[in-house]
Amino acid sequence: MLNNYLYQILLNKQFLVLLFFINLGGTIYGYIWYESQLEITPLIFLPFVPDSPTASLFFTLFLLFYIFGRNTPYIEAFAITSLFKYGVWAVVMNIFTLIMNGSLSWQGYMLIASHGAMALQGLLYAPYYKIKLKHLAVASVWILHNDIIDYVFGMMPIYSSLTNYMDQIGYFTFWLSIITIVIAYKLTVGKECRTHY
């Protein structure tokens, strides 16, 4: 009963439009937040640095097409994987910052709330994605490649208080990518496969 009510809300046209504008605003804010890092980033790495706003951009595009009754499987695959991965990543990093420093700015708490919501919304719309294995494979290459760019070429988001833990954070991020791919598979491709047996 509650499940049906939840999905009635999620599919409501007015709610979808509201969610679109919230994500659009968050995407723009996210790129502004990365502005200082982007200014010192070599041109070749620019697409790989602003992880969270790019994730919310994928979801914003998904919503735009979905509002008009269209599915875009590649965008959906990029949305679910990047939203969950970078949503969880930012929550964990901000909690880690709180533990290390003993305090967190209001922006840190805002990032925990907004990125937690990012991860959740990506999963909630999973039943409405039309993702096949080829779409998920491309998105998986993207997020794993992003880990290489971040932790081999040093393009990860700048958290000054966590700089001494980059090796551990890189290791955590790699396994978060693997967990993300498994979850995305089970909620989309795997679920579709099970319905055919």
URLIN-V264801 format. One record per residue. N is the residue number from 1. PHI is phi in whole degrees, 0 to 359 (NA if undefined). PSI is psi in degrees with one decimal (* if undefined). BURIAL is # if it has 16 or more other C-alpha atoms within 10 Angstrom, else .. Layout:
BEGIN
N;PHI;PSI;BURIAL
N;PHI;PSI;BURIAL
END
This chain:
BEGIN
1;NA;-52.9;.
2;297;-38.5;.
3;299;-46.3;.
4;298;-41.0;.
5;296;-41.2;.
6;300;-46.8;.
7;285;-22.2;.
8;296;-39.1;.
9;293;-47.4;.
10;300;-31.2;#
11;264;-2.5;.
12;296;129.8;.
13;301;-42.4;.
14;294;-38.5;.
15;294;-40.4;.
16;298;-41.3;#
17;294;-43.4;.
18;300;-45.7;.
19;297;-36.9;#
20;301;-48.4;#
21;290;-34.0;.
22;297;-45.4;.
23;290;-35.3;#
24;297;-45.3;#
25;297;-42.8;.
26;296;-37.1;#
27;296;-47.2;#
28;298;-45.8;.
29;300;-39.7;.
30;297;-42.6;#
31;293;-36.0;#
32;295;-39.7;.
33;300;-34.2;.
34;274;0.2;#
35;306;-47.1;.
36;295;-36.0;.
37;287;-37.8;#
38;296;-31.7;#
39;296;-27.0;.
40;253;9.9;.
41;267;129.9;.
42;304;144.0;.
43;308;-40.8;.
44;296;-25.0;.
45;263;-4.3;.
46;306;-41.4;.
47;294;-17.3;.
48;258;-5.2;#
49;274;-50.6;#
50;279;75.6;#
51;298;-53.2;#
52;293;-47.6;#
53;297;-31.9;#
54;292;-37.3;#
55;298;-46.4;#
56;289;-25.6;#
57;296;-43.8;#
58;302;-44.2;#
59;291;-36.1;#
60;299;-42.1;#
61;294;-41.5;#
62;304;-47.9;#
63;298;-42.5;#
64;302;-48.6;#
65;292;-39.9;.
66;294;-36.1;#
67;302;-34.1;#
68;264;16.8;.
69;78;23.4;.
70;240;142.9;.
71;257;145.1;#
72;228;85.1;#
73;304;-38.8;#
74;294;-44.2;#
75;297;-39.6;#
76;297;-41.1;#
77;294;-41.6;#
78;295;-37.9;#
79;294;-52.7;#
80;295;-40.4;#
81;288;-47.6;#
82;286;-35.3;#
83;297;-47.4;#
84;293;-48.8;#
85;300;-54.4;#
86;282;-23.7;#
87;295;-50.5;#
88;295;-41.9;#
89;302;-48.0;#
90;294;-38.0;#
91;299;-47.8;#
92;296;-43.1;.
93;295;-37.9;#
94;289;-36.5;#
95;293;-39.5;#
96;299;-42.6;.
97;299;-43.2;#
98;300;-43.5;#
99;295;-43.2;.
100;290;-40.8;.
101;265;-18.4;.
102;82;-2.4;.
103;203;166.4;.
104;214;138.7;.
105;291;165.5;.
106;298;-30.8;.
107;296;-34.8;.
108;297;-43.6;#
109;293;-36.2;.
110;296;-39.4;.
111;293;-37.0;#
112;299;-47.7;#
113;294;-47.3;.
114;291;-38.2;#
115;283;-30.5;#
116;298;-41.5;#
117;294;-37.1;.
118;303;-51.4;#
119;299;-41.9;#
120;293;-45.8;#
121;294;-34.2;#
122;299;-37.9;#
123;283;-37.2;#
124;298;-31.2;.
125;269;4.7;#
126;307;-39.1;#
127;297;-14.0;.
128;252;1.3;.
129;280;151.9;#
130;247;46.8;#
131;279;132.7;#
132;248;174.2;#
133;302;-39.5;.
134;296;-35.7;.
135;292;-43.7;#
136;292;-34.6;#
137;298;-44.7;.
138;295;-44.3;.
139;296;-35.5;#
140;294;-42.3;#
141;300;-41.4;.
142;300;-50.5;.
143;288;-31.9;#
144;287;-39.7;#
145;299;-37.8;.
146;299;-36.5;#
147;297;-40.0;#
148;296;-45.9;.
149;300;-43.8;#
150;292;-46.7;#
151;252;-11.0;#
152;263;-41.8;.
153;262;0.5;.
154;73;34.8;.
155;257;15.1;#
156;295;159.8;#
157;303;141.6;.
158;276;113.6;.
159;237;94.4;.
160;305;-37.9;.
161;287;-12.3;.
162;251;7.4;.
163;304;-35.6;.
164;288;-6.9;.
165;245;22.2;.
166;298;-35.6;.
167;296;-45.5;.
168;294;-39.8;.
169;294;-40.2;#
170;299;-42.5;#
171;297;-46.8;.
172;301;-42.8;.
173;295;-39.3;#
174;301;-48.2;#
175;289;-28.5;.
176;296;-37.8;#
177;298;-44.5;#
178;297;-45.5;#
179;299;-40.5;.
180;300;-45.8;#
181;297;-42.2;#
182;297;-46.2;.
183;298;-45.9;#
184;299;-40.4;#
185;298;-48.7;#
186;297;-34.7;.
187;277;-15.3;#
188;235;-81.2;#
189;299;-48.3;#
190;297;-39.7;#
191;295;-40.1;.
192;295;-40.8;#
193;297;-40.4;.
194;294;-29.3;.
195;286;-14.2;.
196;266;1.4;.
197;249;*;.
END
